[in-house]
Amino acid sequence: QVSEGLKIRRDALLTALEENFPSSCTWTKPAGGMMLWAKLPDGADTWSALDKAVTENVKYNPGGVFRADRGYNNFLRLTYSHNTPAEIHEGISILAEVFRREGFFE
């Protein structure tokens, strides 16, 4: 069933975020759908880090994509509908390392 598969992937993403992102970051806990929003510390620029993540084969949507003023780039949207739970865990681990290298968190 589609909804059960999405729930498994959502739970994998939530667990991966808990394991890899520091407490200075927050995120939504969707009751449905296939995406969540994460907030990084002030000053983080997910737009500027996107190319570095893509070179590591990880993609996300910077918060500014969804705003006319292109602001709120310490936010990002993550989709969990496509990848397997194992791929989600690996991708979030890689993304956390990219963000550490960018100085967004330790």
Order of alpha helices (4+ residues) and beta strands (2+ residues): alpha-beta-beta-alpha-beta-beta-alpha
